[in-house]
Amino acid sequence: MKDRSEVVLRVTPDSRLADEWALVLITQGLSPSLHHGARGVVLSVPAAEVEIARAGLAAYEKENTAPVQNQNRADHFASLIAGVSVAGVLILSHAASVRWKEAAPWFDQGAAEASRILDGELWRTVTALTLHADLVHLFSNAVAAAILVAALSSLVGGGLAVALLVVTGACGNLANAFIQGSSHIAIGASTAIFGAVGVLGTVGLVRRRREPGRRRGAWIPVAAALGLLAMLGTGTGRTDVLAHLFGFFCGAVVGIPVALFFPAPPGRLTQWTCGGATTGLLIYCWSLAVG
């Protein structure tokens, strides 16, 4: 049960905002506590610290008057659609490779076979992202893609998020081919998924560093991204750990200029251009593979 000597100061559904409030109070030598309540995250302090805490938060908010850009429902819906669309493409591409496997040797033509990539068949770095070994492989990547692309879309927009997913995945496959050697063969979207994790980490880092009052927590997105890499990117058996690592690294590198050039999600024209170009790239790469 909550200590009766604690006094509630603020309640918010935004956990990041609650963390910032708590950090402000901690830097003042106070002892805030956070817990989840019915209306969101509750910030409270010991009764003896209430007046000092209120004054500290008021001063902090006065000094940091930059407007907070809140996404409306349409933005959240668009991010969700982007994530679901990517998952849908993965599912449909797998269904096509199974349904028409007699008509075209999809895996032979599209897998990230290092020897062929190094011989100039660079389209394989892209086509391999749409191929999966079985349903478990497919659905684990489809679910992860839906979640992470939606998260990335909320930061950079749906079209740019999809473009970054494919670009970082292709770069990761290319790096993997160079390092692993000519005998290596890889398939699956996980390289791109970890590319998205890397982009999320560095975009969050750069944006926090550029916002007054949030610099102390700038490391949090990178730590979260590294945590995801550690939890999801390693495994046993057929898990291609190096592909995950290269995807993550490529995403982390690409995320820095993205955050610098786009401090906020770009407009619709850029989003549609990125989404259309990415779709065209996928079609073009597969046309080269089966042509």
Secondary structure, DSSP 8 states (H G I E B T S, - for coil): ---TTEEEEEEES-HHHHHHHHHHHHHTT---EEEEETTEEEEEEEGGGHHHHHHHHHHHHHH---------HHHHHHHHHHHHHHHHHHHHHHHHHHHTTTT--HHHHHSEEHHHHHTT-TTHHHHGGG--SSHHHHHHHHHHHHHHHHHHHHHH-HHHHHHHHHHHHHHHHHHHHHHH-TT-EE-SSHHHHHHHHHHHHHHHHHHHHTSTT-GGGTTHHHHHHHHHHHHHS--STT--HHHHHHHHHHHHHHHHHHHHH-SS---HHHHHHHHHHHHHHHHHHHHHHH-
